[in-house]
Every structure is written in structure tokens, then in C-alpha cells.
Amino acid sequence: MTASARSLTKRPAWEALAVHHNKVKGLHLRDLFSADHKRGERLTAEATGLFLDYSKNRVTDETLKLLVATGVTLYEIRRLAKVGAARQGERVVSHDRPDLRRRVEQGSASLRGEELS
């Protein structure tokens, strides 16, 4: 995502995800598990030694579709994490990416709907 790219929270898919959140925020995990006995198996993923278990979150099949529709890439997620770290005063260092600091600043501005020159 560049500084001129549409802010993540302004994307139509993100807005649909926000509406969806209002629908599922009151769901209880016990109800989700009782409605889907394979939930604990279906909503997990494992690769390269990393195990992710989405089943213990208020996630539905619709939630996953909407998350994919946002088009957020792993690269953007990493940048968002670095933006958060920078905002909390942590020093962002990347030896293989000397331009990272500027890109983090651009990402932060982009999330606020601003553009950096």
C-alpha cells in the first residue's frame, strides 16, 4: 500500500467487515461450537511449524470471506504492526530494508487518510 492508496478503513470490504462485526460481536463461543461440531478442526491452520486456531474467536465463514475480500496482504499486516510499534515509541530497525522507516511513516499517514510528499 502506498501513501496514495486508499486507506484500509475506507475500502468497501472493510466497511462490510465493520457491519458484520456488529452482527457477530454478541455471539458466544459455546453457541458457535455447539452449532458446528467440527469448528475446532475447520478453523485451524498449520504451516512451517506455526499453528493458528481461529476457532476460539468470534469468526464465522462470512467473517473469513470478508477478511479475504479486504485484500490485506501479509506485507501490509507487517507494515501495520511496525507502524503500531513506531507509534508506541519502539525503534523500527530493518537491516535489509533501509527505506523501511520512510515506508512505515507513509503507511501511518495512509492509514490516517493523509499523503506524504
Order of alpha helices (4+ residues) and beta strands (2+ residues): alpha-alpha-alpha-beta-beta-alpha-alpha-alpha
